[in-house]
Amino acid sequence: MTELTNEALRLPPMERLKLIEEVWDSLAADPAAFPATSQELEELERRRKRYVSNPDSLIDWQEMKARLFRRRDDAH
């Protein structure tokens, strides 16, 4: 591990979380630094076309989460 990592790991949990948020925000502030690959762009276009052709086929996050929890509960 680097000295910087060791130093960060010595911080209390809430300060480490704040550091993570600040680093993440700094990365998100410059999306051009992480350009999408051609495969990612193709997948986004495939999904966009699917949505345009049948918007009712998609479900929101709350419904997906509920389905996943039901599946998990049924498996036990």
C-alpha atoms as an extended CHARMM CRD file, in Angstrom:
* protein
*
        76  EXT
         1         1  MET       CA              0.0000000000        0.0000000000        0.0000000000  PROA      1               0.0000000000
         2         2  THR       CA              1.0820000000        3.5460000000       -0.6020000000  PROA      2               0.0000000000
         3         3  GLU       CA              1.7650000000        5.9530000000        2.2040000000  PROA      3               0.0000000000
         4         4  LEU       CA             -1.3030000000        7.9460000000        1.1420000000  PROA      4               0.0000000000
         5         5  THR       CA             -3.4860000000        4.8420000000        1.4090000000  PROA      5               0.0000000000
         6         6  ASN       CA             -2.0810000000        3.9760000000        4.8240000000  PROA      6               0.0000000000
         7         7  GLU       CA             -2.7420000000        7.5220000000        5.9790000000  PROA      7               0.0000000000
         8         8  ALA       CA             -6.3200000000        7.4220000000        4.6920000000  PROA      8               0.0000000000
         9         9  LEU       CA             -6.9520000000        4.0930000000        6.4310000000  PROA      9               0.0000000000
        10        10  ARG       CA             -5.9690000000        5.6220000000        9.7610000000  PROA      10              0.0000000000
        11        11  LEU       CA             -8.8470000000        8.1090000000        9.5010000000  PROA      11              0.0000000000
        12        12  PRO       CA            -12.0210000000        7.4490000000       11.4900000000  PROA      12              0.0000000000
        13        13  PRO       CA            -14.7560000000        5.7570000000        9.4140000000  PROA      13              0.0000000000
        14        14  MET       CA            -16.8460000000        8.8980000000        8.8600000000  PROA      14              0.0000000000
        15        15  GLU       CA            -13.8000000000       10.8470000000        7.6680000000  PROA      15              0.0000000000
        16        16  ARG       CA            -12.8680000000        8.0040000000        5.2980000000  PROA      16              0.0000000000
        17        17  LEU       CA            -16.3980000000        8.0570000000        3.9240000000  PROA      17              0.0000000000
        18        18  LYS       CA            -16.1890000000       11.8200000000        3.4120000000  PROA      18              0.0000000000
        19        19  LEU       CA            -12.8510000000       11.3510000000        1.6300000000  PROA      19              0.0000000000
        20        20  ILE       CA            -14.3980000000        8.7230000000       -0.6560000000  PROA      20              0.0000000000
        21        21  GLU       CA            -17.2590000000       11.0920000000       -1.4770000000  PROA      21              0.0000000000
        22        22  GLU       CA            -14.8680000000       13.9170000000       -2.2840000000  PROA      22              0.0000000000
        23        23  VAL       CA            -12.6790000000       11.7340000000       -4.4970000000  PROA      23              0.0000000000
        24        24  TRP       CA            -15.7380000000       10.2950000000       -6.2600000000  PROA      24              0.0000000000
        25        25  ASP       CA            -17.1670000000       13.7840000000       -6.8260000000  PROA      25              0.0000000000
        26        26  SER       CA            -13.8530000000       14.9320000000       -8.2910000000  PROA      26              0.0000000000
        27        27  LEU       CA            -13.9290000000       12.0250000000      -10.7560000000  PROA      27              0.0000000000
        28        28  ALA       CA            -17.5680000000       12.6340000000      -11.6720000000  PROA      28              0.0000000000
        29        29  ALA       CA            -16.8150000000       16.3070000000      -12.3150000000  PROA      29              0.0000000000
        30        30  ASP       CA            -14.7210000000       15.3460000000      -15.3520000000  PROA      30              0.0000000000
        31        31  PRO       CA            -16.5800000000       12.6400000000      -17.2950000000  PROA      31              0.0000000000
        32        32  ALA       CA            -14.3820000000       13.2920000000      -20.3380000000  PROA      32              0.0000000000
        33        33  ALA       CA            -11.5150000000       11.7220000000      -18.4020000000  PROA      33              0.0000000000
        34        34  PHE       CA            -13.3270000000        8.3770000000      -18.6940000000  PROA      34              0.0000000000
        35        35  PRO       CA            -14.6750000000        8.1350000000      -22.2420000000  PROA      35              0.0000000000
        36        36  ALA       CA            -17.0880000000        5.3300000000      -23.0120000000  PROA      36              0.0000000000
        37        37  THR       CA            -15.7860000000        2.4330000000      -25.0620000000  PROA      37              0.0000000000
        38        38  SER       CA            -17.3560000000        1.5590000000      -28.3980000000  PROA      38              0.0000000000
        39        39  GLN       CA            -18.9070000000       -1.5200000000      -26.7610000000  PROA      39              0.0000000000
        40        40  GLU       CA            -20.4740000000        0.6110000000      -24.0380000000  PROA      40              0.0000000000
        41        41  LEU       CA            -21.8530000000        3.0590000000      -26.6070000000  PROA      41              0.0000000000
        42        42  GLU       CA            -23.2870000000        0.1740000000      -28.6420000000  PROA      42              0.0000000000
        43        43  GLU       CA            -24.9670000000       -1.2290000000      -25.5400000000  PROA      43              0.0000000000
        44        44  LEU       CA            -26.4420000000        2.1660000000      -24.6600000000  PROA      44              0.0000000000
        45        45  GLU       CA            -27.7980000000        2.5040000000      -28.1920000000  PROA      45              0.0000000000
        46        46  ARG       CA            -29.2810000000       -1.0160000000      -28.0340000000  PROA      46              0.0000000000
        47        47  ARG       CA            -31.0070000000       -0.1570000000      -24.7680000000  PROA      47              0.0000000000
        48        48  ARG       CA            -32.2410000000        3.1940000000      -26.0940000000  PROA      48              0.0000000000
        49        49  LYS       CA            -33.7780000000        1.4880000000      -29.1450000000  PROA      49              0.0000000000
        50        50  ARG       CA            -35.4140000000       -1.0990000000      -26.9080000000  PROA      50              0.0000000000
        51        51  TYR       CA            -36.9220000000        1.6330000000      -24.7750000000  PROA      51              0.0000000000
        52        52  VAL       CA            -38.1440000000        3.6490000000      -27.7800000000  PROA      52              0.0000000000
        53        53  SER       CA            -39.7840000000        0.5770000000      -29.3250000000  PROA      53              0.0000000000
        54        54  ASN       CA            -41.4200000000       -0.5620000000      -26.0740000000  PROA      54              0.0000000000
        55        55  PRO       CA            -41.1760000000        1.8270000000      -23.0980000000  PROA      55              0.0000000000
        56        56  ASP       CA            -43.5190000000       -0.3470000000      -21.0300000000  PROA      56              0.0000000000
        57        57  SER       CA            -41.0000000000       -3.1980000000      -21.0850000000  PROA      57              0.0000000000
        58        58  LEU       CA            -38.7590000000       -1.3690000000      -18.6360000000  PROA      58              0.0000000000
        59        59  ILE       CA            -39.2570000000       -1.2050000000      -14.8920000000  PROA      59              0.0000000000
        60        60  ASP       CA            -37.9890000000        1.3230000000      -12.3950000000  PROA      60              0.0000000000
        61        61  TRP       CA            -35.4060000000        0.6430000000       -9.7020000000  PROA      61              0.0000000000
        62        62  GLN       CA            -37.9500000000        0.2860000000       -6.8920000000  PROA      62              0.0000000000
        63        63  GLU       CA            -39.7870000000       -2.4760000000       -8.7690000000  PROA      63              0.0000000000
        64        64  MET       CA            -36.5490000000       -4.2490000000       -9.6820000000  PROA      64              0.0000000000
        65        65  LYS       CA            -35.3790000000       -4.1270000000       -6.0740000000  PROA      65              0.0000000000
        66        66  ALA       CA            -38.7070000000       -5.5420000000       -4.8780000000  PROA      66              0.0000000000
        67        67  ARG       CA            -38.4480000000       -8.3870000000       -7.4020000000  PROA      67              0.0000000000
        68        68  LEU       CA            -34.9020000000       -9.2050000000       -6.3290000000  PROA      68              0.0000000000
        69        69  PHE       CA            -35.8620000000       -9.2930000000       -2.6560000000  PROA      69              0.0000000000
        70        70  ARG       CA            -38.8550000000      -11.5460000000       -3.4080000000  PROA      70              0.0000000000
        71        71  ARG       CA            -36.5820000000      -13.8980000000       -5.3630000000  PROA      71              0.0000000000
        72        72  ARG       CA            -34.0840000000      -13.9930000000       -2.5310000000  PROA      72              0.0000000000
        73        73  ASP       CA            -36.7850000000      -14.6510000000        0.0340000000  PROA      73              0.0000000000
        74        74  ASP       CA            -38.3030000000      -17.4160000000       -2.1180000000  PROA      74              0.0000000000
        75        75  ALA       CA            -34.9070000000      -19.1080000000       -2.4020000000  PROA      75              0.0000000000
        76        76  HSD       CA            -34.5780000000      -19.4600000000        1.3790000000  PROA      76              0.0000000000
